[in-house]
Amino acid sequence: MSEPLVVLRGVTKSFGEQQVLRGIDLTIDRGEVVVLLGPSGSGKSTLCRTINGLESIDGGTITIDGEPLPTDGAGLARLRADVGMVFQSFNLFTHRTILDNVTLGPIRVRRLPQAAAERTARELLERVGVGDQASKFPPQLSGGQQQRVAIARALAMDPKIILFDEPTSALDPEAITDVLDVMIELARDGRTMLVVTHEMGFARQAAHEVVFLADGQIIEQAPPEEFFTRPRTERVADFLAKILPA
């Protein structure tokens, strides 16, 4: 029996005159991997950012684990502990070591003792393949290594869901493979994930549902096998024809 974790109903968002999200209805079940596809400017990143309160919504509702999205500062801090986020540009603290980057949240927000936080951080850094980089600073690492640290940092908070906002778009091809391998392993472990990406191989391999967004609306939603082989709309068929090899 599927159990809804994140539920969006009628979500709208505008920036000035431009309506970016137009009545989004989306449910992400616990343990489900949902991949968000669509052309640039379709509202994918904005949708991702509304779920952890980085963008406020104009209308509709968002609930996480049955609770409405908070609007006060303390509530948002608690929310962001439960909703991990991995950004396109890593967003690591450049003046802190890799180990510090991963332990900061658990110590300050989760109130974890430093020794326990460091033990978990080292395990996670090992797991994502950068265990030997703990004492270095982010600028000393490659982009792919920094992104894997960012994933370890998100995992260290033991969040209910992790949001990935185009996590590989700033990386070279070899680094993309390394990061996607980590994400595929997380998916196999049953992590709840919402992933904004252009990586069709990941969508095919790891997603339970593929959601196609265009002009701020969900055009199509289906399991990957159905989405990639039997698109129901001309809009999705055109999109796939342009990006998939013939």
N, C-alpha and C positions, 0 to 999 in steps of 0.2 A: 504494500500500500504506500503510494507516494505521499510525502509530507511537505506541504508548501513551506518554504523558508522566507523567500522574498516575493512579495506580491505588489505589483503596480496596477492601479486601476485609473484609467482616464487621465494619465499624467500629461500635463502641458507645461511648456516652458518657452518663453520668448526672450530675446535680447533686443530691446527697443521695438522696432516695427517687425522684426524677423521672428516668426514663430518657428522654433527649432524642433520642439516635440509637440505632436498633435494627437492627444488622446491615446497614449500608450497603455495597452493592457498586456502584462507579462507576468508569468508565474515561474519562479525558479524553485524546484524541489530540493530538499536536503540531499546532498550527495550527487547532484546533477551538474553536468558541465554544459553550459549554454554558450554558444559562439555567436557573436553579433557581427554580421557582415553588412556591407553596403558601400556605396560610393562615398568619396570625400564630401564632407559637409552635410551628411544625411542625418546627423544627430547622435551618432554612436557614442562618441566620447562624452557628450553632454548627458546622455542617458546613464552612462556608467557613473558619472560624477554626482548625479542626483541621489544615487542609492546610498552614498556615504555622506551626504549633506554638503559636499563641496560646492554644489549648485543647488539653490533653493528652487522649489517648483511653484508654478503659478496656480495650477489647479490639479485636481485628482488627489489620490492618496498613495503612499508607499508604506507598507508594513514589513518589518523584519522580525521573524519569529513571533508573529502575532502582535507586535508592538508598533504603534505608529512612529514614523520618523520624528525624533525630537527636534526642537528648534532652539532651545537654550544652549548656552556654551557647555555646561557640565554634561548635559544629555548628549550633545554632539561628540564630546570627548569619549564618553562611554561607547557610543555608536562606532566610532572609528577604531576602538579597540576590538570590536566584534566584526568589523567589516574591513579586511585588509585591502590595500591597494598597491598595485605595482604599476608605476608610470612609465611612459615612453622614455623619459630622460633620467631615470634612476632615482633622482631626488635624495641621494645620500648626503650626509653631513661631511663635507670634504675635509674639515679640520679635526674630525674624530676618526679613530681607527675603525677598521672593519668590525672588530669585536664590539667596540662601543656602539656602533651604528645598530647592531643587532640586539644588544642588551638594553639600550636606552628605554624603549617602550615597556618591556616587561618589568623593569625596575621602577620606572616612574609611574606608569599607569596601572599595571597589574600588582605593584607592590611586592614583586618577587625579590627574595634575598639575592645579593649580587652573585654569590657563589653558584646558586641554582641557575640564575639567568645566564651566567657564563658557560656553565656546563651544557645547558640546552643550546645556546648559541653555537658552541663549538661542534656539537652533534649536527646541527642544521647546516652549518658551513661545510662540514665534511660531506653531508648528504648531497648538497648542490655542487660539490666538486671544487670548492675553494677553501678547504680546511687549512691549507698551508699559507693563506693570505691574512690570517686573523690580525696580525700586528701591523699590517700596512695601512696606508690611507687610500681612500678611493681614487685620487688622481694617479696612483701608482699601478692601478689595475686597468685591464682592457675594458672596453664597453660591455662585452659579454660577461666578463667576470663581475663587473659592477651590477649588472642586471640580476645575476644569480645571487649576489649578496642581497639585493632588494627583495628577492623572493624569500630568502632566509629570514630577512627582517619581518616580512609580513607573516610568515609561519610562526615566528617566535611569540607572537601575540595569541596564538591558537584561535584564530578568528573563525566565525561561523561560515563566512564566505570570503573568497578573495576575488577582487575585481582586477582584471588585467587590461590596461588601456594601451593597445598597440605596443606590447612589450618588446617586440623585435624590430620595430621599424627603423631604429637608429643603429642597427648592428650589421656587421658584415656577414656573408653567408655562413661561414664556419661557426661564428658566435650564435647565429640564429638557430642552427641545429642543436648546439649545446643547451641553449635556453629552452627550446621546445622539448628536448628530451626530459628536462627537469619537470616541465609542465605536464607532459604525458604521464610521467611517473606519479605526479600528484593526482591526476585524474584517475589513475588506476587505484590509488589509495582511497578513493571515495571522497575527495575534497570537493566541496561545493564551489564552483567557479563560474564567473561571467567573463568571457574573453572577447575583447574587441581586437580583431586581427584581420590581416589580408593573407594569412597562411592557410591555404586551402587544404594542404596535407594534414595539418593539425586538426582542422575542423572535421575532416573525414575520419581521422583516427581516434580522436578523443571526445568529440562532442556527443551528447545525447540528443540535443536539439540545436538546429541552426536557425537563427532568426535573421531575416533580411530586412534592413531598414532603408527607406528612401524618402526624402522630403519630410522627415520627421514622423513617418508612419511605418508600422510593421506591415510589409507587403506580403510576406510569406514566412511561415514557420513550419518546420518539418524535421524528422530525423535525418541525419546526413545522407544516408543511402537514397532516400526519397528526394531530398532537396537537390542533390547533385545529378541524379539520373532522370528524375521526372518532375522538373519544375512546373508549377501550376500556372504561373503568370509569364507573360511575354517579357515583362521587366526583368525578372530573374533569369529567364532563358538568355536574354541579351547580355546581361552581366556575366553569366558563366561562359558564354561564347567568347567574350573578350579576354577573360583571364585564364581559362583552362586550355591546356594544349589540345590541339585538334586530334 
